[in-house]
Amino acid sequence: MLPDTDVAYAEVTDVLGPFSGPARFEPLTHNPRNGVTRGVWRVRAGDRSAVLKILTRTKETDERWAASDDPRHWNHWRREAHVYESGLAQVWQPYGVRAPRLLARVDRADGDVALWLEDVPGESATRWALDRHVEHARRLGAAQGAVGAVGRPWLSRRFLRDYIGTNVLGQELLDDDEAWRQPLVRDHFAPGLRRDMVRLHHDREWFLQIMEALPRTFCHLDMWPANVRSDGPDSVALDWAFAGDGALGEDLGNHLPDSVFDLFLPAADLPAYAAKAYDAYVEGLRHSGRQVDERFVRLAVCASAVKYDWITALMLARAGQEQLDYGGARTVSAELRYRERGLVLAFLADWASEARTLAPLLGFPEPPSGRGWPGVLGAGGYALVQVWTVMPLASMWRMRRTPVFLV
């Protein structure tokens, strides 16, 4: 899909200056389902280039990815323009993480907003070696420690809660024995993973309230290799559409598993990679001068496993479908995807377990599943468990538990 050619050509001249010959529009990979993005292109005119990203609120898409006019909504359609125009996208630059330069913002007659951005020439983080990801983590820790929380009326709030709340596909399959017997699932999901993922889903509200109570900072909230490039030793973060309030460590907790979920790094490297990246993030945080108990940062990274609560259900639902890469342009090996993602989910289950242990030591309540978890019920079975209602009251927690039978 190409942008409106007449409108775009006029903008190319304004942004890049006079040129001879045709302007060339190269579509760039992005999430085609997101209702806030009309499209993204690399535009070449003569020997110059820029990236054109068109923001919209009128694109037809499914309800999950619909654009919102609410400036606090996780998918507010104009947020990225605000982040660039305000200069907030460059607030981490002194610490080695920046955004592309905004060359121009154009309010179009149809209501869309065109962002003309620097075409960053560096290497995509999808091709980085592990050590480069670790260095990115160090810079991110320094940046988020130094800058801290930022208040703007159009930044997202409670992003994690709202984002995963829209991902409901296949949730009924978590308790479906047949879904777990599908060959891809049976062959590549480790024994015990079903129990762990059902438990994560059961504890979701507990995890979300912990993430919302931890030390705050300005977050990108879509930090993953496809949204990062190198610029010499520095990192350039792209796609600021979700940016807003988050927990210190939350962006790292997103970047690490996403490095493997989309097959950019092998899952076998994840434990060592995550340990090195976490240490680097904390090192950067220390150098920033931010005074915070590092156990809260560790808790944020581990509790961020809840963001992927929906992935298990999605994989159960799509185990019989063609597997496409990010952007939907190419097929990927289903065996490879399920093997690698199964390993990442097991890793995230360990993160969740660590969070359940650490949180009570820092003054949070025990998780709803408690210290003992009854496990997954077989067909026709039942077990007595504790269901908790979690209610925040200022910085305190009040909890009520009711024993029920799950059938």
N, C-alpha and C positions, 0 to 999 in steps of 0.2 A: 504494500500500500504506500503510495506517495502522497506527500502533502499537497494542498492546493497550489498548483504550480505558479500561477500568476502572482498570488500573494507572496509565496516563498521567494520567488525571484526578486521581487522588489525589496524584500528584507535582506536578501543576500548582499545586494549592492550596498545597502545602508550599513551592514555589519562588517563586511569584508572589503568594501571599496570596489571601484570599477575593475572589471575583468573581461577578458575576451574568451570566446568559446562558450560552451554550455556549462551550466552548474550541474554537478552530479550529486544525486541523493542516494546514499547507501543505507538501507534499513539496518538498525542495530538491534541486537537481541535485548528483549525486555519482556515483562509479563504482559502478554496481549489481552489477558482477561481483566486487568485492572481498569476500572472505569474512569480513573483520573488521567490516564495517559492515552492521548490520541495516537501518538507514535513517537519514535526516536530515530533520527537519521544523522549520519556523518555527511556534511555538505562540503564538497570541494569546488572551489572556483579559482581557476588558474593555479597558482602555487600556494594558495591559502586554504584553510579548512576550519570548520567549526562544527559543533554538535547542536542540532536543533531538537528540542523536546517540546511537544505541544501538550499543554494541560487543558483538560476539559471537564465539564460536568454533565455533558449530554450524550456520552457514548453509551450505547446499549450493551449491557452485560448482565451476568447473573447477580442476584441480590447480594451474595457474599462480597463481591468486588465493586458494588455500586459506589459512585462518588457521593460525597456528603458536603452540604453547605455549612454544617456545624464546624466551627474552627477548632473545637477540641476533639472531634471525631478522629479515629485512627486513620481514616481515609478521606480527610478533608481535601477537596480538589485543588485548592490554591495554596496549600501550605508550602510547597517547595519554592514557589515564587517569593513568598514572604521570607523564607529562610535566606535566599540569595540576596534579595533587595535590602534586607536589614543588616547584612554583613555577618550574620550569625554563622553562616556556612564557613567562614574563615577564622572563627574564634579559636580554633585549635592550631592554627598555622605556626605559631611560635614554638610548638612542641613537636612538629614534624608530621602533622596530619592536616590536610587542607581540602578544600573543594575546588572544582574547576572555576576559573574566573567567569563571572557573568559579563558577557559582551553586550547583551541587549535584552530587554524585556519588551514584548510587543503585545498590547491588548488588541485583539483582532475584532473585526466588526461582528463576527458570529458569536462572540462571547468567550472564545478560547483565549488562552494566554500562551504565547510563543516565548520560550527561553532559548536564547542563543548563548552557548557556553563554549569555553575553551576546549579544543580538541586535545586532550592530554596524550602526549605521544608515548608514554611509558608502557611497561608490560602489565597486562591484566594479572590480578592476584590469582586468577584461575590457573595460571602457569607458574606461580611462584614456587621456589623450593621451600622446604619447611623452615629453614633459618630465617627467611625473609618474612614469613608469617609471625615468627617469634619476635622479630624486631618491630613489626607493626604493633604487636600487643604491647611492647614496652612504650612506644610512642603514644599509644592510645591511653595507657595508664597515666602517663605524665599529663596528657591533655585533659583528661576527665578529672584528675585530681586537682589540677590548677584552676580550671574554669568553674567546676562545680555546677550547681543548679542554676538555671536561667529561667526567668519569667517572661513569657510573651503570650498574648491572648490567643494566638493561633497555633501554639505548640500542642501536640497531642498529650493527653493525660490518661492514665490508666490504660496505656496502649496494650499491654500484654493481655489484660482481662478482655478487652473488647475484640482484639484480633483473634484470639483463640475461640472466643464465644461465637464467632461467625463460622467456624470450621466444624460442621456437624455431620458431614458425609460419613456414613458407615458406622456411627457410634453404636448403633444397635448390634453390630457384628462382634463387638468385644465379648459378648456373652454367648456367641453362636459357635457351637462346636464344629459345625460343618465349615465355617469360614476359616477356622484355625487348621482344618485338615486339608486345605487347598495345597497342592504340591509345592508351589513357591514358598508358601508360609511354613509348611511342615518341614521342608528341606533346609531352610535358611534361618529360621527363628529358633534360637537356642531353647532347650528345655528350661522352663521357669520364666521365660520372657512374657508369656501370657499373664501369669500371675503378677509379675512386676508392672506391666502396663495397665492392667485393670486396677491395681493398687494406686498407680499414679493418677489415673482418672478419678478414682474415688477420693483422693486427697487434693484434688485440683484447687478447690476454694482455699484450703489451708495454704498451699503454695502461693497462690495469688496474693493473699493478704500479707504473707511474709514479704514478698517482693515489693509490695506497696509500702511497707513499713521500714524498709532498709534505707541507709543513707542515700541521698539523691544526687544526681548529676545530670547535665545535659547529655542526651543520648541520640545517636543516629537512628537506632531501632530497626535498621535493616542492614546491619554490618555483616557482610559475607563476601567471599572472594569475587563474585560477579559484580560487586559494587565498589571495588577498590582497585586502583592502579598505582604503579610506582611512578615517582618523579624524582629521579636520582635516588638519594637515600630516603626521601620522604614518601609518605602515602597520600594518595588523593582519593577521597571518598566521594562516590557518585550517589545520585538518587536519594535526596533528602526528604522524600514525601512523607515519611512517618515520624520525622524528628520531633523530640519532645522530652518530657520528664521520664527518667528511668532510674533504676538502682545502679549504684556504683559497682561495676562488674557485669551488668546485664548485657552490654554490647559484646563483651568477650564471650559470654555464655551463648551468644548467638553465632558468632563467627566460627568458633571451634567446631561444633557438630556440622554446621553447614558446609565446612570445608570438605567433608566426607559425604554428606547426604547426596550431593550432586556430583560425586565422583571426581573431585578435583585433587584429593589426596586419598591414599588407600586407608581403609579402616584399621589395618594392622598398625599404622603409625599413630593413631589417635591418642592412645594413653600417654606415650612419651611426648608427643607434640603438645597435648593439652597441659601436661605438667610444666614443660619449658615455657609455654606461652603464659601460663598463669604466673609463674615466678617472674617473668619479664614484666607483666602488667603491674604486679605489686612493686617491683623495683622502680618502674616509672612513677607509680603512685607515691612512693617514698620520696623520690627526688622532687616531686611537685610541692612538697611541704604540707600536703593535706594530712590533717590529724584524724585518723579513723582507726578503730580496732580492725585489723586485717581479717579477723574471723567473720566480720560482717560482709566483707568483700567475697570471701570464700563462699559464704552462704548464698550470696546473690548469684554467683556463677553456678553453683550446684542446683539451687532452686529454680534457675532458669530452664532446667529440664522440662518444666511444666509447659513451656511454649510448644513442645513437640508432642504433647498429649494427643493431639488430633492425628499425628502422622500414622500411628498404628492402625487406627480405624480406616484411614484413607487407603493404606496398603492392603488391608483386608478386602476393601471394596473394589480395588482395582487389580487384584491378583490375576484376573482372567483377561485383562485388557492389554492392548499394545502399550509399551512403555516409551514415553517421549522424553527428550531432554528438556532443560529449562528453556522456555520460549516456544517449545513444541515443533521445532524445525526438523529434528532427526530422531530416529528411534535409538534406544539404548538396549543393551542386553538385559532381559528381565532377570535372568539368573544372577548376573553381576549386581544389578540394583538391589535385589532382595537380599543377597548375601551381605553386601556392604551396609545396607541400611539396618539389617538385623543386628549386625555387630555394633552399629552406632546406638541403636535402641538399648542394647544390653549395657553399653557404656553409660548412657543417660540414666538407666535404672540404678547404676552405682552412684551417680551424682545425686539422684533423688534419695537414696539410702543415706548418703553422707549428710544431706540437708536435714533429714529427719533426726539424725543423731546430734548434729551441731545446733539446730535451732533451740531446743530446750536449754542448752547450756548458755544461751544468750538471752534468756528470759521469755522466749516464745513458748506457747503451749505444745504439748505432745500432738503429733499428727492424728487426724481422725482414725486412721487405721491402727493407731496405738503401736506398742512395741511388738505385739504379736499379730500376725495377719492370717486369716483363715485360709487364704489361698483361693484358687479358682474352683468353682463348683462344677461338678460333672453333671451330665444330663440327669434331671430328676432329683438332684441332691439339694441340700440346703445347709446353711450354717448360721450360727448366731454371731453377729458382728455388732460393732458400735457405730452408729451414724451420728455425726456431730453437726451441730449448727454453730457456725462461727460468726460472731457479731462484734465488729470493731467499736470501741467506745474510747474516743480520743486515742491515746497511745496504749490503752489497756485492752485486754481481751476478756470476753465473757463467753463461756462455752456451756452448751447444754447437750447432753448425750441421751439417746433413747435406744434401747436394744430392740432390734427388729429381726425378723427372719427374712433372708433372701432365698428365693426359690428358683 
